[in-house]
Amino acid sequence: MKKKIIHVIDTLEQGGAQQYLLDLLAALKNDFDFLVLAFEGGPVANKIKKLNIKVKILGIAPQDIGFSRPANIKKVLYWLQKSYNNFQPHIIQTHLLGADTWARLASPKKVKLIQTIHAADSFRGKIFSRKGLKNMFFDKALIKKTALVVVVSKAAEQSIFKENISENKIKLIYSGIDRKKFFPQKILRKKIRLLWNLKTTDLGFLAVGRLDKIKGFDILIKAFNLIIKKNQNLKLFFIGDGGERKNLKILVKNLNLTKKIFFLGERHDVNKLLNAADIFVLPSREEGRALVLLEAAANEKAIIASRVGGIPEFIKDQENGLLFRVGDEVDLAQKMIKLIKNKKLRFKLAQKAFTEGKKYTIKTMAKKYRKIYNLI
């Protein structure tokens, strides 16, 4: 009989944690019996359902589940306990802060618990501020009944050491990508560049991710503004959607860059669109383990990223990419100019990133999880 495993997550809106979960489920769906519980729905729910894995959604936004709303906490705990009783899991694995707290609190004593830490040090540090002392208390108390804590980066691992979690409960499992899906395609590159109105002499910058303040896309726009006057052959493209879309478009308009910066919205063909770019930029203010960096590397793109969280664990400055100071648009602009002027450097960094990225595949990630699930 297959082991029954429940994954509990705050939301199924598109994001790094959700993609991590989706990839894991797709890789192991034939080996284990999965159920996914989410407090809030989103586009990832349908992707999971297409794997023939059942998804149950409570319908309460994660931000509405807190100590200021005890009625919602009661609903969440009742829903979780009922779902556990009906499914009778061997293992419960949690993702993101809300699920880490409430899903473990509601869990039966005999079920093995796995907590997944997706966020890095500084992000969790803000969560566990004085304002979040109750969350921190629950997290420390619940770790005693948790069998294993999986971290997606060494940066995330360092953050949980500060919460006094014993080292033998921690397992580092890097996320991975499907290298058969992400690879350079020259013919496709020409077609997409034609659609994007990119001439052979133009350089295309690309950024991918949720349009959220934490992703730092405003920093990239400001940096682009600093270099565009002397480099008119540049264009910048954003793929993704989110709450900051309106503010970012206003910023672009105020800087008179509407003919140079373009928002492509949420796309499901990022693996294809990456081909059109020359330089990939990840300007995050906070980051755990960015899958999109592995995707860009697999497409042989020169990469510029902020020196934060788990990013430096993959991108080594001057070796397989360039790193800039977090939140510093001037430093970012200088790194952009460096790659604009040096085609050989772009090629060298892209090749090194492509090779380094081969270590991080979904197959490798799934192999480690398969072992954990079978032994725990």
Protein Blocks (a to p, Z undefined) as FASTA:
>chain_A
ZZddddddfblcdcfklmmmmmmmmmmmmmpccddddfbgcjklmmmmmnopacddehia
fklgcfklmmlmmmmmmmmmmmmmmnopabdcdedjklmmmmmmmpcfklccddddfbdf
klmmmmmmmklmmmmmmmmmmmmmpmbdcdfbfklmmmmmmnopafklpccddddddfkl
nccdfklmmmmmmmnopafkbccdddeddddfklommmmmmmmmmmmmmmmkbccddedd
djklmmmmmmmmmnopmmmbccebjafklmmmmmmpmbdcdfbfbdcbdfklmmmmmnop
acddddehjllmmmcghkloccddehiaklmmmmmmmmmmmmklmmmmmmmmmmmmmmmc
fklmmmmmmmmmmmZZ
